[in-house]
């Protein structure tokens, strides 16, 4: 049916239908995605994202940082609703920086090597480098002259951002 729709109506209606199917599947807890041409249903990695990042992070954020929990939840819903991936990444990373500001009390903090060394000096160097590399991609379209991350890439980036948020919370508990 999707192949027939593509042949008769072009790519745009197919994109809208695929986005709707993805959203309905996510809302109903069905872990399937649509990929390829002709379109094929494939399993999603979302349960891992849900179980290992969201389920561990959101309750802790909601307790002490409810606005950050809303921001990261919105980023995920924006992904499901087809919002521009540059916008999704920018908003999610902004939420991560806001969390770092709230944890440190530094209202002007930007996640950089210097601020990580100042406020989170015991983070492993690889983790610090990962955070700095993520920070470098704020405004990726304008800064790097390319479109935002593809949908499969933004899932990975959101997973990283959520894991880093969880790590910052744990850092505060264990080292701060």
C-alpha contacts under 8 A as a table, 3 or more apart, distances in Angstrom:
res1	aa1	res2	aa2	distance
1	X	4	X	5.07
1	X	5	X	6.16
2	X	5	X	4.98
2	X	6	X	6.20
2	X	14	X	6.85
2	X	38	X	7.43
2	X	39	X	6.60
3	X	6	X	5.11
3	X	7	X	6.28
3	X	37	X	7.77
3	X	38	X	5.76
3	X	39	X	7.06
4	X	7	X	5.13
4	X	8	X	6.16
5	X	8	X	5.22
5	X	9	X	5.68
5	X	10	X	7.29
5	X	13	X	7.62
5	X	14	X	6.62
6	X	9	X	5.43
6	X	10	X	4.80
6	X	11	X	5.58
6	X	13	X	7.49
6	X	14	X	5.96
7	X	10	X	5.96
9	X	12	X	7.74
9	X	13	X	6.51
9	X	14	X	7.91
10	X	13	X	6.62
10	X	14	X	7.20
11	X	14	X	5.21
11	X	15	X	6.24
12	X	15	X	5.06
12	X	16	X	6.36
13	X	16	X	5.09
13	X	17	X	6.15
14	X	17	X	5.02
14	X	18	X	6.01
15	X	18	X	5.10
15	X	19	X	6.08
16	X	19	X	5.12
16	X	20	X	6.19
17	X	20	X	5.09
17	X	21	X	6.13
18	X	21	X	5.07
18	X	22	X	6.10
18	X	34	X	6.73
19	X	22	X	5.11
19	X	23	X	6.18
19	X	80	X	7.22
19	X	81	X	6.83
19	X	82	X	6.65
20	X	23	X	5.09
20	X	24	X	6.10
20	X	81	X	7.89
21	X	24	X	5.15
21	X	25	X	5.99
22	X	25	X	5.11
22	X	26	X	6.08
22	X	32	X	7.62
22	X	33	X	6.14
22	X	34	X	7.46
22	X	80	X	6.79
23	X	26	X	5.13
23	X	27	X	6.05
23	X	80	X	5.43
23	X	81	X	6.64
24	X	27	X	5.10
24	X	28	X	6.14
25	X	28	X	5.22
25	X	29	X	6.02
25	X	30	X	4.79
25	X	31	X	6.78
25	X	32	X	6.77
25	X	33	X	7.98
26	X	29	X	5.07
26	X	30	X	5.89
26	X	31	X	6.87
26	X	80	X	7.70
27	X	30	X	7.74
31	X	43	X	5.71
31	X	44	X	5.18
31	X	45	X	7.55
31	X	46	X	6.72
31	X	47	X	7.13
32	X	41	X	6.14
32	X	42	X	5.38
32	X	43	X	4.44
32	X	44	X	5.16
33	X	41	X	5.46
33	X	42	X	5.20
33	X	43	X	6.03
33	X	44	X	5.77
34	X	39	X	5.93
34	X	40	X	5.35
34	X	41	X	4.62
34	X	42	X	6.12
35	X	39	X	5.28
35	X	40	X	5.33
35	X	41	X	6.51
35	X	42	X	6.96
36	X	39	X	4.79
36	X	40	X	6.11
37	X	40	X	7.43
44	X	47	X	7.42
45	X	48	X	5.65
45	X	49	X	6.68
46	X	49	X	4.91
46	X	50	X	5.91
47	X	50	X	4.91
47	X	51	X	5.79
48	X	51	X	5.10
48	X	52	X	5.64
48	X	53	X	7.68
49	X	52	X	5.58
49	X	53	X	5.44
49	X	54	X	6.51
49	X	159	X	6.23
50	X	53	X	5.78
50	X	54	X	4.83
50	X	55	X	5.80
51	X	54	X	6.26
51	X	55	X	5.25
51	X	56	X	7.19
52	X	55	X	6.45
52	X	56	X	6.36
53	X	56	X	5.52
53	X	57	X	5.81
53	X	159	X	6.76
53	X	162	X	5.97
53	X	163	X	5.87
53	X	166	X	7.62
54	X	57	X	5.08
54	X	58	X	5.60
54	X	162	X	7.12
55	X	58	X	6.01
55	X	59	X	7.07
56	X	59	X	6.64
56	X	60	X	7.26
56	X	166	X	7.68
57	X	60	X	5.53
57	X	61	X	6.15
57	X	162	X	7.17
57	X	163	X	7.93
57	X	165	X	7.55
57	X	166	X	5.59
58	X	61	X	4.97
58	X	62	X	5.79
58	X	69	X	5.73
59	X	62	X	5.15
59	X	63	X	6.26
60	X	63	X	5.32
60	X	64	X	6.72
60	X	65	X	7.87
61	X	64	X	5.52
61	X	65	X	4.78
61	X	66	X	5.84
61	X	68	X	6.65
61	X	69	X	5.37
62	X	65	X	5.42
62	X	66	X	4.11
62	X	67	X	7.61
62	X	68	X	7.71
62	X	69	X	5.56
63	X	66	X	6.41
65	X	68	X	5.53
65	X	69	X	6.56
65	X	99	X	7.54
66	X	69	X	5.03
66	X	70	X	6.29
67	X	70	X	5.07
67	X	71	X	6.18
68	X	71	X	4.92
68	X	72	X	6.23
68	X	95	X	5.69
68	X	96	X	7.64
68	X	98	X	7.40
68	X	99	X	6.55
69	X	72	X	5.39
69	X	73	X	6.11
70	X	73	X	5.10
70	X	74	X	5.97
71	X	74	X	5.11
71	X	75	X	6.30
71	X	91	X	7.39
71	X	92	X	6.78
71	X	95	X	6.03
72	X	75	X	5.00
72	X	76	X	6.48
72	X	92	X	5.78
72	X	95	X	6.76
72	X	162	X	7.64
73	X	76	X	5.25
73	X	77	X	6.31
74	X	77	X	4.98
74	X	78	X	5.91
75	X	78	X	5.02
75	X	79	X	6.34
75	X	88	X	5.45
75	X	89	X	7.67
75	X	91	X	6.80
75	X	92	X	5.85
75	X	158	X	7.97
76	X	79	X	5.09
76	X	80	X	6.56
76	X	88	X	7.95
76	X	158	X	7.63
77	X	80	X	5.03
77	X	81	X	6.17
78	X	81	X	4.95
78	X	82	X	6.22
78	X	83	X	5.22
78	X	88	X	6.57
79	X	82	X	5.36
79	X	83	X	5.89
79	X	85	X	7.29
79	X	88	X	6.85
79	X	151	X	7.60
79	X	154	X	7.93
79	X	155	X	7.95
80	X	83	X	7.78
83	X	87	X	7.13
83	X	88	X	6.84
84	X	87	X	5.40
84	X	88	X	6.43
84	X	148	X	7.39
85	X	88	X	4.85
85	X	89	X	6.01
85	X	148	X	5.35
85	X	149	X	5.87
85	X	150	X	7.06
85	X	151	X	7.08
85	X	154	X	6.54
86	X	89	X	5.22
86	X	90	X	5.97
86	X	139	X	6.83
86	X	140	X	6.77
86	X	141	X	6.96
86	X	147	X	7.71
86	X	148	X	4.73
86	X	149	X	6.86
87	X	90	X	5.11
87	X	91	X	6.04
88	X	91	X	5.35
88	X	92	X	6.10
88	X	154	X	7.91
89	X	92	X	5.17
89	X	93	X	5.97
89	X	138	X	7.50
89	X	154	X	7.03
89	X	157	X	7.42
89	X	158	X	7.24
90	X	93	X	5.26
90	X	94	X	5.99
90	X	138	X	5.72
90	X	139	X	6.74
91	X	94	X	5.00
91	X	95	X	6.23
92	X	95	X	5.06
92	X	96	X	6.41
92	X	158	X	7.12
92	X	161	X	7.10
93	X	96	X	4.93
93	X	97	X	6.28
93	X	134	X	7.98
93	X	135	X	7.48
93	X	138	X	7.62
93	X	161	X	6.71
94	X	97	X	5.07
94	X	98	X	6.08
95	X	98	X	4.97
95	X	99	X	6.17
96	X	99	X	5.09
96	X	100	X	6.33
96	X	161	X	6.81
96	X	162	X	7.97
96	X	164	X	7.85
96	X	165	X	6.06
97	X	100	X	4.95
97	X	101	X	6.14
97	X	109	X	7.27
97	X	110	X	6.37
97	X	111	X	6.30
98	X	101	X	4.96
98	X	102	X	6.19
99	X	102	X	5.08
99	X	103	X	6.10
99	X	165	X	7.33
100	X	103	X	5.04
100	X	104	X	6.08
100	X	109	X	7.46
100	X	111	X	7.88
100	X	168	X	7.25
101	X	104	X	5.24
101	X	105	X	5.51
101	X	106	X	5.09
101	X	107	X	5.47
101	X	108	X	7.15
101	X	109	X	5.71
102	X	105	X	5.20
102	X	106	X	7.11
102	X	107	X	7.42
103	X	169	X	7.93
103	X	172	X	7.40
104	X	119	X	6.83
106	X	109	X	5.45
109	X	115	X	7.04
110	X	115	X	7.06
111	X	115	X	6.11
111	X	116	X	6.58
111	X	131	X	7.21
111	X	132	X	6.77
111	X	135	X	6.50
112	X	115	X	5.35
112	X	116	X	6.02
112	X	131	X	7.60
112	X	132	X	5.46
112	X	135	X	7.13
113	X	116	X	5.16
113	X	117	X	6.11
113	X	128	X	6.90
113	X	129	X	7.65
113	X	132	X	6.24
114	X	117	X	5.18
114	X	118	X	6.19
115	X	118	X	4.88
115	X	119	X	5.91
115	X	120	X	7.61
116	X	119	X	5.37
116	X	120	X	4.90
116	X	121	X	6.21
116	X	128	X	6.77
117	X	120	X	5.60
117	X	121	X	4.40
117	X	122	X	7.96
118	X	121	X	5.99
120	X	123	X	5.81
120	X	171	X	7.66
122	X	175	X	7.61
123	X	127	X	6.48
123	X	128	X	6.46
123	X	171	X	7.97
124	X	127	X	5.34
124	X	128	X	6.38
125	X	128	X	5.00
125	X	129	X	6.07
126	X	129	X	5.06
126	X	130	X	6.17
127	X	130	X	5.03
127	X	131	X	6.29
128	X	131	X	5.19
128	X	132	X	6.22
129	X	132	X	5.08
129	X	133	X	6.10
130	X	133	X	5.10
130	X	134	X	6.20
131	X	134	X	5.08
131	X	135	X	6.14
131	X	164	X	7.84
132	X	135	X	5.00
132	X	136	X	6.27
133	X	136	X	5.09
133	X	137	X	6.91
134	X	137	X	5.46
134	X	138	X	7.40
135	X	138	X	5.75
136	X	140	X	7.94
137	X	140	X	4.79
137	X	143	X	7.69
139	X	142	X	5.73
139	X	143	X	5.98
140	X	143	X	5.01
140	X	144	X	5.44
140	X	145	X	7.36
140	X	146	X	7.16
140	X	147	X	7.57
140	X	148	X	6.46
141	X	144	X	5.64
141	X	145	X	5.27
141	X	146	X	5.02
141	X	147	X	5.19
141	X	148	X	5.81
142	X	145	X	5.49
142	X	146	X	7.47
149	X	152	X	7.89
149	X	153	X	5.53
149	X	154	X	5.69
150	X	153	X	5.11
150	X	154	X	6.20
151	X	154	X	5.24
151	X	155	X	6.56
152	X	155	X	5.47
152	X	156	X	6.87
153	X	156	X	5.23
153	X	157	X	6.31
154	X	157	X	4.87
154	X	158	X	5.98
155	X	158	X	5.17
155	X	159	X	6.16
156	X	159	X	5.01
156	X	160	X	6.27
157	X	160	X	5.00
157	X	161	X	6.18
158	X	161	X	5.00
158	X	162	X	6.09
159	X	162	X	5.24
159	X	163	X	6.10
160	X	163	X	5.07
160	X	164	X	6.09
161	X	164	X	5.11
161	X	165	X	6.19
162	X	165	X	5.02
162	X	166	X	6.23
163	X	166	X	5.03
163	X	167	X	6.10
164	X	167	X	4.81
164	X	168	X	6.11
165	X	168	X	5.13
165	X	169	X	6.35
166	X	169	X	5.16
166	X	170	X	6.27
167	X	170	X	5.01
167	X	171	X	5.94
168	X	171	X	4.91
168	X	172	X	6.29
169	X	172	X	5.30
169	X	173	X	6.53
170	X	173	X	4.99
170	X	174	X	6.06
171	X	174	X	5.20
171	X	175	X	5.27
171	X	176	X	6.38
172	X	175	X	5.54
172	X	176	X	4.29
173	X	176	X	6.05
